């Protein structure tokens, strides 16, 4: 019984800490005036939502790795500079 009580207490502690963190984040976001920073936060939240809803199997993961290796071997890559330009466009979508 003590073990279950300990787990409940730890879970409650984690939830309370998370709530405190979220409150702090809300307060800090209310102070932000930089539109570029706001856009970056928005994109991170959108990405997180997309990723958390898209679990893939190990087979799919390996298939995507194989496809990436094929692209690299065939020269379908970007330079560092080209990738920098592509990243700048992400915030505009």
Secondary structure by P-SEA (a helix, b strand, c coil): caaaaaaaaaaaaaaaaaaaaaaaaaaaaaacccaaaaaaaaaaaaaaaaaaaccccaaaaaaaaaaaaaaaaacccccaaaaaaaaaacccc
